[in-house]
């Protein structure tokens, strides 16, 4: 089996962590609930790391996704990680501040744009760089007036991917993607069914609506916005 470049670069980053932070592959696997024996098969070149685990490992250990997917330095994204490696090697491998490249979508996201493993979407219009938004993975333009005045039509919201739908912060704004629609809404608990959530608008003219958690293909919490003046 031919290993992907993403798998090879991620293993390189993990080997760097092992060397400079004195942690084992077993500890890494245990922390992210990944099967330790899978790392043995990956190191032997027998399998690739699934996309969803690449994203989870990067987010857990502050590995720069641009390094993994586009071979663009630096390898790590946070200042605290840079200091650990710089102190031990005398050579800095990470700048203090990084503007992460965030995929931007100027149109409605469809189910067909969702990758198989569910941690990303494909075919962005382009990538944007916003300082300090190092944990964000999506930027998308707001359409319509359901979230007015908090978000106006044309504003760009910058979001972080949420993998576990049971960790929803109720009352916070999210981008919700289902097979039928992509919307910006507040999420609140369903009064009688824990398997559902309520999509709520800022604009009182729009009625709340329930959605099953299993029907949510992608979920992103909004971390900030760019206003269109």
Secondary structure, DSSP 8 states (H G I E B T S, - for coil): ----HHHHHHHHHHHHHHHHH---HHHHHHHHT--HHHHHHHHTTS----HHHHHHHHHHHTB-HHHHHH--S-SB--HHHHHHHHHHHSS--S-S--EEEEEEE-S---GGGB-TTSS-B---SEEEEEET-TT--EEEE--SSTTTTTS-TT-EEEEEE---GGG--TTSEEEEEESS-EEEEEEEE-SS-TTEEEEE-SSTTS--EEEEGGGEEEEEEEEEEE---
